[in-house]
Amino acid sequence: MTRDRNQLSALIKQWAQSHSANWQIDNPDLTDQGMQSASHALDWVLKQGYANLDLLSLLNILEKFLQNKKNQGATDGMFCKNCKQFISFAEPNQPDGSLICYTCRQNPYI
């Protein structure tokens, strides 16, 4: 995979994961197989009625990515409120505007 394709893959997987915090649909594979796995998991989440597909949020994420590529700026992201790890392309997922990463949400005792 090229670097751009890898980054776009990560963006899409992050967007897919944002549709349901109850299911892990991210796949770290750096091949198209990871995208296929994320696609199948997102299909299941949608068919079960756990989430609705929000293409506008995907468009917003991809637009930010392209703007950063043009500006040669740093990638967007946030630091987890609990473990302080930087998560690329992350957006707030808490009512106070902070981020709690997937690992900390699944196992808050780490």
C-alpha positions in Angstrom: 0.0 0.0 0.0 1.1 3.5 -0.7 1.3 5.9 2.3 -1.7 7.9 1.1 -3.7 4.7 0.6 -2.7 3.5 4.1 -3.8 6.9 5.6 -7.1 6.9 3.7 -7.6 3.3 4.9 -7.0 4.4 8.5 -9.5 7.3 8.1 -12.2 5.1 6.7 -11.7 2.4 9.4 -11.8 5.1 12.1 -15.0 6.5 10.6 -16.6 3.1 10.5 -15.7 2.5 14.1 -17.3 5.7 15.1 -20.7 4.3 14.1 -20.8 1.9 17.1 -18.6 1.9 20.2 -20.0 -1.6 21.1 -18.3 -3.4 18.2 -14.6 -3.3 17.2 -14.7 -3.0 13.4 -11.2 -1.6 13.0 -8.7 -4.0 11.5 -4.9 -3.1 11.6 -4.0 -5.0 8.5 -2.1 -2.8 6.1 -3.7 -4.5 3.1 -7.0 -4.3 1.4 -8.0 -7.3 3.5 -8.3 -5.0 6.5 -10.7 -2.7 4.6 -12.8 -5.7 3.6 -13.0 -6.9 7.2 -14.0 -3.4 8.4 -16.6 -3.3 5.6 -18.1 -6.6 6.6 -18.3 -5.5 10.2 -19.8 -2.2 9.4 -22.4 -3.9 7.2 -23.3 -6.1 10.1 -23.6 -3.1 12.5 -25.9 -1.3 10.0 -28.1 -4.4 9.2 -28.6 -5.0 12.9 -29.8 -1.5 13.3 -27.1 -0.4 15.7 -26.1 2.6 13.6 -27.0 4.6 10.5 -24.5 5.4 7.7 -23.3 9.0 7.9 -21.5 9.7 4.7 -21.4 13.5 5.5 -19.0 12.7 8.4 -16.8 10.6 6.1 -16.8 13.5 3.6 -15.7 15.9 6.4 -12.9 13.6 7.5 -11.6 13.1 3.9 -11.8 16.9 3.3 -9.7 17.6 6.4 -7.2 14.9 5.2 -6.9 16.6 1.7 -6.5 20.0 3.3 -3.7 18.8 5.5 -2.0 17.1 2.5 -2.2 20.4 0.6 -0.9 22.4 3.5 1.7 19.8 4.4 0.5 20.2 7.9 0.4 17.7 10.7 -2.4 15.2 10.8 -5.3 15.9 13.0 -5.9 13.9 16.1 -6.4 14.1 19.9 -4.8 12.8 23.1 -6.8 10.2 25.1 -8.1 11.7 28.4 -7.1 8.5 30.3 -3.9 7.1 28.8 -2.6 10.3 27.2 -1.8 8.5 24.0 -2.1 10.5 20.7 -4.7 9.0 18.3 -4.4 10.2 14.7 -7.6 11.5 13.1 -9.5 11.2 16.4 -12.5 13.3 17.2 -14.1 14.0 20.6 -16.3 11.2 21.8 -17.2 12.5 25.3 -19.8 15.2 26.3 -17.1 17.5 27.5 -15.3 17.5 24.1 -12.5 15.1 25.2 -11.5 11.8 23.8 -11.4 8.4 25.5 -9.7 5.9 23.1 -11.1 2.5 22.2 -8.7 0.7 24.5 -9.6 2.8 27.5 -13.4 2.4 26.8 -13.1 -1.3 26.6 -10.8 -1.7 29.6 -11.0 1.3 31.9 -8.7 -0.4 34.4 -5.5 -0.1 32.3 
